[in-house]
Amino acid sequence: MERENTCKALVFKEVDVIQYDNIPFPEIEKPTDAIMRVLVSGICGSDLHPFHGKEECAINTAFGHECVGEVIKLGSEVKGIEIGSTYIAPFSVACGKCFQCKNNLSSRCKHSELLGWRNPETGVGLQGGQSEYVRIPQAEGSLYPLSLTLSLEEGLLLGDIAATAAFCAVNANLCRNSIGNTVADLKLLIESNLGKRRDPDNPKPLDSPVYAVIGCGPVGLLTIAMARVILYMQGYVSTVIFAIDAVEDRLKFAEKWGAVPLKLDLQAGTSSESNAMIKNAICEKSKELARSGLGADACMECVGSPS
């Protein structure tokens, strides 16, 4: 049966307007491309920027910076990717071969493009994953096989937000037992602790760390979860993580995930006064829950924009 020339997608029409509409069916444009049938796709905070008019984007762009799907077609130069298999596509594409990619700077790849964004003046760019089918350039460096142990939704999180949360935790020096503080150290930590169980009645001694996560939106909540897992794998089962936000519902989520909620009162006065209030609260709470009121060993800021 002959394939149609269009597919369905959630398409940006104007500020605050998304429409379920037809877009051209993606085709192989370069020999390094892959075409995926999308199985699940996320809504990124970056999708909301053009939607709310904070950034510009070409009309008729399909949003969606990350997706998981089945590869249905490959360019002639793509190696190591199998048609019919399921892959994670992160928010930006990267070749995996240039100087930046080989030095763990794939976001600075000279071939980098962002899924779900097109230039508002020229229309040049990539359609996103909130569509039935999507083209993935630089497929060898941009597609990651979905583990059989993960659901589609879990794989979707790994394409952007969970990786962001883990990177935040690593930068806060949570890999305390490793020789370094990079994503590679986190990988080694995970591999060396697979299958191990920790005894909650025999935690690590006095130096159990104290951390604070500022901002408990989706990124902040996942940072709390990632931080607890990373520390748990190192034997820190009684770690204190403070969750700081002004929204009560977010703090309730954070508390369910094992954090100590501290509500930021935006009506308390100046930002300096609010900061001092939170700092004092952390010191007082850490006296009760951890050590001698020294405060947090590190803070993970997950707000991301002025609020």
Number of C-alpha atoms within 10 A of each C-alpha: 3 4 7 8 11 14 16 16 26 21 24 23 18 17 17 11 10 17 13 14 16 17 20 13 17 18 17 16 11 13 14 19 22 28 23 27 20 21 19 18 24 21 14 16 12 16 20 15 14 18 19 13 12 11 13 17 25 19 17 20 25 31 31 26 27 28 32 30 27 19 23 15 18 23 18 12 12 16 11 8 18 15 14 13 13 24 25 25 30 26 23 22 23 27 20 20 15 15 13 16 17 12 10 14 13 22 16 14 20 14 15 16 20 19 27 26 25 23 14 14 10 8 14 11 17 22 27 29 33 27 27 22 27 27 24 30 27 24 26 21 17 22 24 18 16 20 13 8 8 10 10 20 14 14 24 25 20 21 23 21 22 21 18 19 24 24 17 22 29 23 16 18 15 23 22 14 13 14 8 13 18 15 17 12 16 20 10 11 17 15 10 11 13 9 8 7 10 13 10 12 8 11 15 16 10 8 10 16 21 21 24 23 28 22 23 27 18 16 23 27 25 23 28 26 20 22 24 22 16 21 20 18 19 18 20 22 19 20 22 21 26 26 29 25 23 16 14 14 12 20 24 15 16 26 18 10 14 16 24 21 22 20 16 19 16 12 9 10 9 10 12 9 13 16 13 12 14 17 14 14 17 25 17 15 20 21 14 11 14 19 16 12 16 14 21 18 12 17 17 21 17 21 16 10 5 4 4
